[in-house]
Amino acid sequence: MTLSLILSFIATLTFSLILSFNPVTQGTFILLIALTSTVILLLISS
């Protein structure tokens, strides 16, 4: 469980580095981060 959370966090950081170079996709990436953090919080609380 902890390993999967760490891997998903690393993947999120990787995508952030890639998408940060494109201003158009920054808004979309912010939505992805919000969804990802929500899912992680739901997994932790359950």
mmCIF entry with sequence, helices, sheets and N, C-alpha, C, O atoms, coordinates in Angstrom:
data_MODEL
# 
_entry.id   MODEL 
# 
_entity.id                         1 
_entity.type                       polymer 
_entity.pdbx_number_of_molecules   1 
# 
_entity_poly.entity_id                      1 
_entity_poly.type                           'polypeptide(L)' 
_entity_poly.nstd_linkage                   no 
_entity_poly.nstd_monomer                   no 
_entity_poly.pdbx_seq_one_letter_code       MTLSLILSFIATLTFSLILSFNPVTQGTFILLIALTSTVILLLISS 
_entity_poly.pdbx_seq_one_letter_code_can   MTLSLILSFIATLTFSLILSFNPVTQGTFILLIALTSTVILLLISS 
_entity_poly.pdbx_strand_id                 A 
# 
loop_
_entity_poly_seq.entity_id 
_entity_poly_seq.num 
_entity_poly_seq.mon_id 
_entity_poly_seq.hetero 
1 1  MET n 
1 2  THR n 
1 3  LEU n 
1 4  SER n 
1 5  LEU n 
1 6  ILE n 
1 7  LEU n 
1 8  SER n 
1 9  PHE n 
1 10 ILE n 
1 11 ALA n 
1 12 THR n 
1 13 LEU n 
1 14 THR n 
1 15 PHE n 
1 16 SER n 
1 17 LEU n 
1 18 ILE n 
1 19 LEU n 
1 20 SER n 
1 21 PHE n 
1 22 ASN n 
1 23 PRO n 
1 24 VAL n 
1 25 THR n 
1 26 GLN n 
1 27 GLY n 
1 28 THR n 
1 29 PHE n 
1 30 ILE n 
1 31 LEU n 
1 32 LEU n 
1 33 ILE n 
1 34 ALA n 
1 35 LEU n 
1 36 THR n 
1 37 SER n 
1 38 THR n 
1 39 VAL n 
1 40 ILE n 
1 41 LEU n 
1 42 LEU n 
1 43 LEU n 
1 44 ILE n 
1 45 SER n 
1 46 SER n 
# 
_struct_asym.id          A 
_struct_asym.entity_id   1 
# 
loop_
_struct_conf.conf_type_id 
_struct_conf.id 
_struct_conf.pdbx_PDB_helix_id 
_struct_conf.beg_label_comp_id 
_struct_conf.beg_label_asym_id 
_struct_conf.beg_label_seq_id 
_struct_conf.pdbx_beg_PDB_ins_code 
_struct_conf.end_label_comp_id 
_struct_conf.end_label_asym_id 
_struct_conf.end_label_seq_id 
_struct_conf.pdbx_end_PDB_ins_code 
_struct_conf.beg_auth_comp_id 
_struct_conf.beg_auth_asym_id 
_struct_conf.beg_auth_seq_id 
_struct_conf.end_auth_comp_id 
_struct_conf.end_auth_asym_id 
_struct_conf.end_auth_seq_id 
_struct_conf.pdbx_PDB_helix_class 
_struct_conf.details 
_struct_conf.pdbx_PDB_helix_length 
HELX_P HELX_P1 AA1 THR A 2  ? LEU A 19 ? THR A 2  LEU A 19 1 ? 18 
HELX_P HELX_P2 AA2 PRO A 23 ? SER A 45 ? PRO A 23 SER A 45 1 ? 23 
# 
_struct_conf_type.id          HELX_P 
_struct_conf_type.criteria    ? 
_struct_conf_type.reference   ? 
# 
loop_
_atom_site.group_PDB 
_atom_site.id 
_atom_site.type_symbol 
_atom_site.label_atom_id 
_atom_site.label_alt_id 
_atom_site.label_comp_id 
_atom_site.label_asym_id 
_atom_site.label_entity_id 
_atom_site.label_seq_id 
_atom_site.pdbx_PDB_ins_code 
_atom_site.Cartn_x 
_atom_site.Cartn_y 
_atom_site.Cartn_z 
_atom_site.occupancy 
_atom_site.B_iso_or_equiv 
_atom_site.pdbx_formal_charge 
_atom_site.auth_seq_id 
_atom_site.auth_comp_id 
_atom_site.auth_asym_id 
_atom_site.auth_atom_id 
_atom_site.pdbx_PDB_model_num 
ATOM 1   N N  . MET A 1 1  ? 0.832   -1.196 0.000   1.00 0.00 ? 1  MET A N  1 
ATOM 2   C CA . MET A 1 1  ? 0.000   0.000  0.000   1.00 0.00 ? 1  MET A CA 1 
ATOM 3   C C  . MET A 1 1  ? 0.869   1.249  0.000   1.00 0.00 ? 1  MET A C  1 
ATOM 4   O O  . MET A 1 1  ? 0.668   2.161  -0.802  1.00 0.00 ? 1  MET A O  1 
ATOM 5   N N  . THR A 1 2  ? 1.835   1.277  0.908   1.00 0.00 ? 2  THR A N  1 
ATOM 6   C CA . THR A 1 2  ? 2.711   2.445  0.983   1.00 0.00 ? 2  THR A CA 1 
ATOM 7   C C  . THR A 1 2  ? 3.557   2.590  -0.279  1.00 0.00 ? 2  THR A C  1 
ATOM 8   O O  . THR A 1 2  ? 3.790   3.700  -0.757  1.00 0.00 ? 2  THR A O  1 
ATOM 9   N N  . LEU A 1 3  ? 4.012   1.459  -0.813  1.00 0.00 ? 3  LEU A N  1 
ATOM 10  C CA . LEU A 1 3  ? 4.845   1.497  -2.014  1.00 0.00 ? 3  LEU A CA 1 
ATOM 11  C C  . LEU A 1 3  ? 4.061   2.039  -3.199  1.00 0.00 ? 3  LEU A C  1 
ATOM 12  O O  . LEU A 1 3  ? 4.593   2.815  -3.993  1.00 0.00 ? 3  LEU A O  1 
ATOM 13  N N  . SER A 1 4  ? 2.797   1.634  -3.324  1.00 0.00 ? 4  SER A N  1 
ATOM 14  C CA . SER A 1 4  ? 1.984   2.113  -4.441  1.00 0.00 ? 4  SER A CA 1 
ATOM 15  C C  . SER A 1 4  ? 1.730   3.611  -4.323  1.00 0.00 ? 4  SER A C  1 
ATOM 16  O O  . SER A 1 4  ? 1.671   4.319  -5.329  1.00 0.00 ? 4  SER A O  1 
ATOM 17  N N  . LEU A 1 5  ? 1.579   4.090  -3.085  1.00 0.00 ? 5  LEU A N  1 
ATOM 18  C CA . LEU A 1 5  ? 1.375   5.525  -2.890  1.00 0.00 ? 5  LEU A CA 1 
ATOM 19  C C  . LEU A 1 5  ? 2.616   6.304  -3.286  1.00 0.00 ? 5  LEU A C  1 
ATOM 20  O O  . LEU A 1 5  ? 2.527   7.368  -3.900  1.00 0.00 ? 5  LEU A O  1 
ATOM 21  N N  . ILE A 1 6  ? 3.785   5.759  -2.926  1.00 0.00 ? 6  ILE A N  1 
ATOM 22  C CA . ILE A 1 6  ? 5.042   6.421  -3.273  1.00 0.00 ? 6  ILE A CA 1 
ATOM 23  C C  . ILE A 1 6  ? 5.239   6.438  -4.788  1.00 0.00 ? 6  ILE A C  1 
ATOM 24  O O  . ILE A 1 6  ? 5.663   7.446  -5.352  1.00 0.00 ? 6  ILE A O  1 
ATOM 25  N N  . LEU A 1 7  ? 4.932   5.323  -5.438  1.00 0.00 ? 7  LEU A N  1 
ATOM 26  C CA . LEU A 1 7  ? 5.091   5.237  -6.888  1.00 0.00 ? 7  LEU A CA 1 
ATOM 27  C C  . LEU A 1 7  ? 4.145   6.199  -7.598  1.00 0.00 ? 7  LEU A C  1 
ATOM 28  O O  . LEU A 1 7  ? 4.529   6.844  -8.573  1.00 0.00 ? 7  LEU A O  1 
ATOM 29  N N  . SER A 1 8  ? 2.908   6.296  -7.110  1.00 0.00 ? 8  SER A N  1 
ATOM 30  C CA . SER A 1 8  ? 1.955   7.211  -7.734  1.00 0.00 ? 8  SER A CA 1 
ATOM 31  C C  . SER A 1 8  ? 2.392   8.658  -7.535  1.00 0.00 ? 8  SER A C  1 
ATOM 32  O O  . SER A 1 8  ? 2.185   9.500  -8.408  1.00 0.00 ? 8  SER A O  1 
ATOM 33  N N  . PHE A 1 9  ? 3.001   8.946  -6.377  1.00 0.00 ? 9  PHE A N  1 
ATOM 34  C CA . PHE A 1 9  ? 3.488   10.299 -6.112  1.00 0.00 ? 9  PHE A CA 1 
ATOM 35  C C  . PHE A 1 9  ? 4.647   10.642 -7.039  1.00 0.00 ? 9  PHE A C  1 
ATOM 36  O O  . PHE A 1 9  ? 4.724   11.757 -7.556  1.00 0.00 ? 9  PHE A O  1 
ATOM 37  N N  . ILE A 1 10 ? 5.554   9.678  -7.250  1.00 0.00 ? 10 ILE A N  1 
ATOM 38  C CA . ILE A 1 10 ? 6.682   9.890  -8.160  1.00 0.00 ? 10 ILE A CA 1 
ATOM 39  C C  . ILE A 1 10 ? 6.177   10.100 -9.583  1.00 0.00 ? 10 ILE A C  1 
ATOM 40  O O  . ILE A 1 10 ? 6.682   10.956 -10.310 1.00 0.00 ? 10 ILE A O  1 
ATOM 41  N N  . ALA A 1 11 ? 5.176   9.312  -9.975  1.00 0.00 ? 11 ALA A N  1 
ATOM 42  C CA . ALA A 1 11 ? 4.602   9.464  -11.315 1.00 0.00 ? 11 ALA A CA 1 
ATOM 43  C C  . ALA A 1 11 ? 3.965   10.839 -11.468 1.00 0.00 ? 11 ALA A C  1 
ATOM 44  O O  . ALA A 1 11 ? 4.067   11.466 -12.522 1.00 0.00 ? 11 ALA A O  1 
ATOM 45  N N  . THR A 1 12 ? 3.308   11.300 -10.410 1.00 0.00 ? 12 THR A N  1 
ATOM 46  C CA . THR A 1 12 ? 2.686   12.625 -10.456 1.00 0.00 ? 12 THR A CA 1 
ATOM 47  C C  . THR A 1 12 ? 3.732   13.719 -10.614 1.00 0.00 ? 12 THR A C  1 
ATOM 48  O O  . THR A 1 12 ? 3.537   14.667 -11.376 1.00 0.00 ? 12 THR A O  1 
ATOM 49  N N  . LEU A 1 13 ? 4.843   13.587 -9.893  1.00 0.00 ? 13 LEU A N  1 
ATOM 50  C CA . LEU A 1 13 ? 5.919   14.573 -10.008 1.00 0.00 ? 13 LEU A CA 1 
ATOM 51  C C  . LEU A 1 13 ? 6.519   14.561 -11.408 1.00 0.00 ? 13 LEU A C  1 
ATOM 52  O O  . LEU A 1 13 ? 6.844   15.611 -11.963 1.00 0.00 ? 13 LEU A O  1 
ATOM 53  N N  . THR A 1 14 ? 6.664   13.360 -11.975 1.00 0.00 ? 14 THR A N  1 
ATOM 54  C CA . THR A 1 14 ? 7.220   13.240 -13.321 1.00 0.00 ? 14 THR A CA 1 
ATOM 55  C C  . THR A 1 14 ? 6.330   13.938 -14.333 1.00 0.00 ? 14 THR A C  1 
ATOM 56  O O  . THR A 1 14 ? 6.815   14.685 -15.182 1.00 0.00 ? 14 THR A O  1 
ATOM 57  N N  . PHE A 1 15 ? 5.010   13.691 -14.243 1.00 0.00 ? 15 PHE A N  1 
ATOM 58  C CA . PHE A 1 15 ? 4.091   14.338 -15.166 1.00 0.00 ? 15 PHE A CA 1 
ATOM 59  C C  . PHE A 1 15 ? 4.083   15.847 -14.965 1.00 0.00 ? 15 PHE A C  1 
ATOM 60  O O  . PHE A 1 15 ? 3.906   16.603 -15.920 1.00 0.00 ? 15 PHE A O  1 
ATOM 61  N N  . SER A 1 16 ? 4.276   16.286 -13.723 1.00 0.00 ? 16 SER A N  1 
ATOM 62  C CA . SER A 1 16 ? 4.284   17.726 -13.458 1.00 0.00 ? 16 SER A CA 1 
ATOM 63  C C  . SER A 1 16 ? 5.478   18.385 -14.132 1.00 0.00 ? 16 SER A C  1 
ATOM 64  O O  . SER A 1 16 ? 5.371   19.492 -14.661 1.00 0.00 ? 16 SER A O  1 
ATOM 65  N N  . LEU A 1 17 ? 6.621   17.697 -14.110 1.00 0.00 ? 17 LEU A N  1 
ATOM 66  C CA . LEU A 1 17 ? 7.815   18.241 -14.758 1.00 0.00 ? 17 LEU A CA 1 
ATOM 67  C C  . LEU A 1 17 ? 7.624   18.316 -16.266 1.00 0.00 ? 17 LEU A C  1 
ATOM 68  O O  . LEU A 1 17 ? 8.068   19.267 -16.909 1.00 0.00 ? 17 LEU A O  1 
ATOM 69  N N  . ILE A 1 18 ? 6.953   17.298 -16.833 1.00 0.00 ? 18 ILE A N  1 
ATOM 70  C CA . ILE A 1 18 ? 6.735   17.266 -18.279 1.00 0.00 ? 18 ILE A CA 1 
ATOM 71  C C  . ILE A 1 18 ? 5.736   18.340 -18.697 1.00 0.00 ? 18 ILE A C  1 
ATOM 72  O O  . ILE A 1 18 ? 5.971   19.082 -19.650 1.00 0.00 ? 18 ILE A O  1 
ATOM 73  N N  . LEU A 1 19 ? 4.614   18.416 -17.972 1.00 0.00 ? 19 LEU A N  1 
ATOM 74  C CA . LEU A 1 19 ? 3.535   19.313 -18.378 1.00 0.00 ? 19 LEU A CA 1 
ATOM 75  C C  . LEU A 1 19 ? 3.811   20.765 -18.011 1.00 0.00 ? 19 LEU A C  1 
ATOM 76  O O  . LEU A 1 19 ? 3.176   21.670 -18.554 1.00 0.00 ? 19 LEU A O  1 
ATOM 77  N N  . SER A 1 20 ? 4.747   21.000 -17.098 1.00 0.00 ? 20 SER A N  1 
ATOM 78  C CA . SER A 1 20 ? 5.014   22.369 -16.667 1.00 0.00 ? 20 SER A CA 1 
ATOM 79  C C  . SER A 1 20 ? 5.628   23.201 -17.790 1.00 0.00 ? 20 SER A C  1 
ATOM 80  O O  . SER A 1 20 ? 5.617   24.431 -17.738 1.00 0.00 ? 20 SER A O  1 
ATOM 81  N N  . PHE A 1 21 ? 6.166   22.517 -18.811 1.00 0.00 ? 21 PHE A N  1 
ATOM 82  C CA . PHE A 1 21 ? 6.756   23.245 -19.937 1.00 0.00 ? 21 PHE A CA 1 
ATOM 83  C C  . PHE A 1 21 ? 5.692   23.695 -20.923 1.00 0.00 ? 21 PHE A C  1 
ATOM 84  O O  . PHE A 1 21 ? 5.980   24.484 -21.823 1.00 0.00 ? 21 PHE A O  1 
ATOM 85  N N  . ASN A 1 22 ? 4.455   23.202 -20.768 1.00 0.00 ? 22 ASN A N  1 
ATOM 86  C CA . ASN A 1 22 ? 3.364   23.590 -21.660 1.00 0.00 ? 22 ASN A CA 1 
ATOM 87  C C  . ASN A 1 22 ? 2.301   24.327 -20.847 1.00 0.00 ? 22 ASN A C  1 
ATOM 88  O O  . ASN A 1 22 ? 1.583   23.700 -20.068 1.00 0.00 ? 22 ASN A O  1 
ATOM 89  N N  . PRO A 1 23 ? 2.187   25.649 -21.013 1.00 0.00 ? 23 PRO A N  1 
ATOM 90  C CA . PRO A 1 23 ? 1.243   26.440 -20.205 1.00 0.00 ? 23 PRO A CA 1 
ATOM 91  C C  . PRO A 1 23 ? -0.204  26.003 -20.399 1.00 0.00 ? 23 PRO A C  1 
ATOM 92  O O  . PRO A 1 23 ? -1.020  26.137 -19.487 1.00 0.00 ? 23 PRO A O  1 
ATOM 93  N N  . VAL A 1 24 ? -0.528  25.478 -21.584 1.00 0.00 ? 24 VAL A N  1 
ATOM 94  C CA . VAL A 1 24 ? -1.914  25.096 -21.873 1.00 0.00 ? 24 VAL A CA 1 
ATOM 95  C C  . VAL A 1 24 ? -2.338  23.914 -21.016 1.00 0.00 ? 24 VAL A C  1 
ATOM 96  O O  . VAL A 1 24 ? -3.490  23.831 -20.589 1.00 0.00 ? 24 VAL A O  1 
ATOM 97  N N  . THR A 1 25 ? -1.398  22.993 -20.765 1.00 0.00 ? 25 THR A N  1 
ATOM 98  C CA . THR A 1 25 ? -1.750  21.780 -20.038 1.00 0.00 ? 25 THR A CA 1 
ATOM 99  C C  . THR A 1 25 ? -1.628  21.940 -18.533 1.00 0.00 ? 25 THR A C  1 
ATOM 100 O O  . THR A 1 25 ? -1.942  21.012 -17.786 1.00 0.00 ? 25 THR A O  1 
ATOM 101 N N  . GLN A 1 26 ? -1.169  23.122 -18.067 1.00 0.00 ? 26 GLN A N  1 
ATOM 102 C CA . GLN A 1 26 ? -1.014  23.315 -16.625 1.00 0.00 ? 26 GLN A CA 1 
ATOM 103 C C  . GLN A 1 26 ? -2.360  23.242 -15.908 1.00 0.00 ? 26 GLN A C  1 
ATOM 104 O O  . GLN A 1 26 ? -2.460  22.656 -14.830 1.00 0.00 ? 26 GLN A O  1 
ATOM 105 N N  . GLY A 1 27 ? -3.392  23.833 -16.503 1.00 0.00 ? 27 GLY A N  1 
ATOM 106 C CA . GLY A 1 27 ? -4.716  23.784 -15.886 1.00 0.00 ? 27 GLY A CA 1 
ATOM 107 C C  . GLY A 1 27 ? -5.237  22.364 -15.802 1.00 0.00 ? 27 GLY A C  1 
ATOM 108 O O  . GLY A 1 27 ? -5.818  21.960 -14.795 1.00 0.00 ? 27 GLY A O  1 
ATOM 109 N N  . THR A 1 28 ? -5.020  21.599 -16.887 1.00 0.00 ? 28 THR A N  1 
ATOM 110 C CA . THR A 1 28 ? -5.448  20.204 -16.899 1.00 0.00 ? 28 THR A CA 1 
ATOM 111 C C  . THR A 1 28 ? -4.691  19.402 -15.862 1.00 0.00 ? 28 THR A C  1 
ATOM 112 O O  . THR A 1 28 ? -5.264  18.530 -15.210 1.00 0.00 ? 28 THR A O  1 
ATOM 113 N N  . PHE A 1 29 ? -3.399  19.690 -15.702 1.00 0.00 ? 29 PHE A N  1 
ATOM 114 C CA . PHE A 1 29 ? -2.584  18.947 -14.742 1.00 0.00 ? 29 PHE A CA 1 
ATOM 115 C C  . PHE A 1 29 ? -3.004  19.250 -13.309 1.00 0.00 ? 29 PHE A C  1 
ATOM 116 O O  . PHE A 1 29 ? -2.971  18.372 -12.447 1.00 0.00 ? 29 PHE A O  1 
ATOM 117 N N  . ILE A 1 30 ? -3.400  20.504 -13.059 1.00 0.00 ? 30 ILE A N  1 
ATOM 118 C CA . ILE A 1 30 ? -3.877  20.863 -11.718 1.00 0.00 ? 30 ILE A CA 1 
ATOM 119 C C  . ILE A 1 30 ? -5.113  20.043 -11.377 1.00 0.00 ? 30 ILE A C  1 
ATOM 120 O O  . ILE A 1 30 ? -5.273  19.594 -10.242 1.00 0.00 ? 30 ILE A O  1 
ATOM 121 N N  . LEU A 1 31 ? -5.992  19.849 -12.366 1.00 0.00 ? 31 LEU A N  1 
ATOM 122 C CA . LEU A 1 31 ? -7.175  19.018 -12.137 1.00 0.00 ? 31 LEU A CA 1 
ATOM 123 C C  . LEU A 1 31 ? -6.769  17.581 -11.864 1.00 0.00 ? 31 LEU A C  1 
ATOM 124 O O  . LEU A 1 31 ? -7.365  16.919 -11.014 1.00 0.00 ? 31 LEU A O  1 
ATOM 125 N N  . LEU A 1 32 ? -5.754  17.086 -12.582 1.00 0.00 ? 32 LEU A N  1 
ATOM 126 C CA . LEU A 1 32 ? -5.285  15.719 -12.368 1.00 0.00 ? 32 LEU A CA 1 
ATOM 127 C C  . LEU A 1 32 ? -4.705  15.556 -10.969 1.00 0.00 ? 32 LEU A C  1 
ATOM 128 O O  . LEU A 1 32 ? -4.921  14.532 -10.321 1.00 0.00 ? 32 LEU A O  1 
ATOM 129 N N  . ILE A 1 33 ? -3.971  16.560 -10.503 1.00 0.00 ? 33 ILE A N  1 
ATOM 130 C CA . ILE A 1 33 ? -3.402  16.494 -9.152  1.00 0.00 ? 33 ILE A CA 1 
ATOM 131 C C  . ILE A 1 33 ? -4.522  16.463 -8.116  1.00 0.00 ? 33 ILE A C  1 
ATOM 132 O O  . ILE A 1 33 ? -4.455  15.711 -7.143  1.00 0.00 ? 33 ILE A O  1 
ATOM 133 N N  . ALA A 1 34 ? -5.544  17.277 -8.326  1.00 0.00 ? 34 ALA A N  1 
ATOM 134 C CA . ALA A 1 34 ? -6.661  17.314 -7.377  1.00 0.00 ? 34 ALA A CA 1 
ATOM 135 C C  . ALA A 1 34 ? -7.360  15.961 -7.320  1.00 0.00 ? 34 ALA A C  1 
ATOM 136 O O  . ALA A 1 34 ? -7.689  15.475 -6.238  1.00 0.00 ? 34 ALA A O  1 
ATOM 137 N N  . LEU A 1 35 ? -7.588  15.352 -8.482  1.00 0.00 ? 35 LEU A N  1 
ATOM 138 C CA . LEU A 1 35 ? -8.234  14.042 -8.517  1.00 0.00 ? 35 LEU A CA 1 
ATOM 139 C C  . LEU A 1 35 ? -7.354  12.984 -7.880  1.00 0.00 ? 35 LEU A C  1 
ATOM 140 O O  . LEU A 1 35 ? -7.839  12.137 -7.129  1.00 0.00 ? 35 LEU A O  1 
ATOM 141 N N  . THR A 1 36 ? -6.052  13.031 -8.178  1.00 0.00 ? 36 THR A N  1 
ATOM 142 C CA . THR A 1 36 ? -5.128  12.032 -7.630  1.00 0.00 ? 36 THR A CA 1 
ATOM 143 C C  . THR A 1 36 ? -5.042  12.132 -6.115  1.00 0.00 ? 36 THR A C  1 
ATOM 144 O O  . THR A 1 36 ? -5.080  11.116 -5.420  1.00 0.00 ? 36 THR A O  1 
ATOM 145 N N  . SER A 1 37 ? -4.926  13.352 -5.602  1.00 0.00 ? 37 SER A N  1 
ATOM 146 C CA . SER A 1 37 ? -4.834  13.528 -4.148  1.00 0.00 ? 37 SER A CA 1 
ATOM 147 C C  . SER A 1 37 ? -6.125  13.096 -3.467  1.00 0.00 ? 37 SER A C  1 
ATOM 148 O O  . SER A 1 37 ? -6.098  12.552 -2.363  1.00 0.00 ? 37 SER A O  1 
ATOM 149 N N  . THR A 1 38 ? -7.263  13.341 -4.130  1.00 0.00 ? 38 THR A N  1 
ATOM 150 C CA . THR A 1 38 ? -8.543  12.915 -3.562  1.00 0.00 ? 38 THR A CA 1 
ATOM 151 C C  . THR A 1 38 ? -8.622  11.401 -3.469  1.00 0.00 ? 38 THR A C  1 
ATOM 152 O O  . THR A 1 38 ? -9.063  10.857 -2.456  1.00 0.00 ? 38 THR A O  1 
ATOM 153 N N  . VAL A 1 39 ? -8.193  10.716 -4.533  1.00 0.00 ? 39 VAL A N  1 
ATOM 154 C CA . VAL A 1 39 ? -8.207  9.250  -4.538  1.00 0.00 ? 39 VAL A CA 1 
ATOM 155 C C  . VAL A 1 39 ? -7.275  8.701  -3.466  1.00 0.00 ? 39 VAL A C  1 
ATOM 156 O O  . VAL A 1 39 ? -7.620  7.748  -2.767  1.00 0.00 ? 39 VAL A O  1 
ATOM 157 N N  . ILE A 1 40 ? -6.085  9.305  -3.335  1.00 0.00 ? 40 ILE A N  1 
ATOM 158 C CA . ILE A 1 40 ? -5.124  8.841  -2.324  1.00 0.00 ? 40 ILE A CA 1 
ATOM 159 C C  . ILE A 1 40 ? -5.694  9.026  -0.920  1.00 0.00 ? 40 ILE A C  1 
ATOM 160 O O  . ILE A 1 40 ? -5.544  8.152  -0.066  1.00 0.00 ? 40 ILE A O  1 
ATOM 161 N N  . LEU A 1 41 ? -6.349  10.169 -0.680  1.00 0.00 ? 41 LEU A N  1 
ATOM 162 C CA . LEU A 1 41 ? -6.946  10.404 0.636   1.00 0.00 ? 41 LEU A CA 1 
ATOM 163 C C  . LEU A 1 41 ? -8.052  9.395  0.919   1.00 0.00 ? 41 LEU A C  1 
ATOM 164 O O  . LEU A 1 41 ? -8.202  8.935  2.051   1.00 0.00 ? 41 LEU A O  1 
ATOM 165 N N  . LEU A 1 42 ? -8.831  9.050  -0.113  1.00 0.00 ? 42 LEU A N  1 
ATOM 166 C CA . LEU A 1 42 ? -9.885  8.055  0.074   1.00 0.00 ? 42 LEU A CA 1 
ATOM 167 C C  . LEU A 1 42 ? -9.293  6.693  0.380   1.00 0.00 ? 42 LEU A C  1 
ATOM 168 O O  . LEU A 1 42 ? -9.832  5.950  1.201   1.00 0.00 ? 42 LEU A O  1 
ATOM 169 N N  . LEU A 1 43 ? -8.175  6.354  -0.280  1.00 0.00 ? 43 LEU A N  1 
ATOM 170 C CA . LEU A 1 43 ? -7.535  5.063  -0.035  1.00 0.00 ? 43 LEU A CA 1 
ATOM 171 C C  . LEU A 1 43 ? -6.960  4.995  1.371   1.00 0.00 ? 43 LEU A C  1 
ATOM 172 O O  . LEU A 1 43 ? -7.022  3.953  2.024   1.00 0.00 ? 43 LEU A O  1 
ATOM 173 N N  . ILE A 1 44 ? -6.400  6.110  1.838   1.00 0.00 ? 44 ILE A N  1 
ATOM 174 C CA . ILE A 1 44 ? -5.811  6.125  3.178   1.00 0.00 ? 44 ILE A CA 1 
ATOM 175 C C  . ILE A 1 44 ? -6.902  6.020  4.244   1.00 0.00 ? 44 ILE A C  1 
ATOM 176 O O  . ILE A 1 44 ? -6.749  5.294  5.227   1.00 0.00 ? 44 ILE A O  1 
ATOM 177 N N  . SER A 1 45 ? -7.995  6.742  4.045   1.00 0.00 ? 45 SER A N  1 
ATOM 178 C CA . SER A 1 45 ? -9.044  6.776  5.064   1.00 0.00 ? 45 SER A CA 1 
ATOM 179 C C  . SER A 1 45 ? -9.813  5.463  5.133   1.00 0.00 ? 45 SER A C  1 
ATOM 180 O O  . SER A 1 45 ? -10.378 5.131  6.176   1.00 0.00 ? 45 SER A O  1 
ATOM 181 N N  . SER A 1 46 ? -9.842  4.719  4.046   1.00 0.00 ? 46 SER A N  1 
ATOM 182 C CA . SER A 1 46 ? -10.617 3.473  4.025   1.00 0.00 ? 46 SER A CA 1 
ATOM 183 C C  . SER A 1 46 ? -9.849  2.314  4.638   1.00 0.00 ? 46 SER A C  1 
ATOM 184 O O  . SER A 1 46 ? -10.361 1.196  4.697   1.00 0.00 ? 46 SER A O  1 
# 
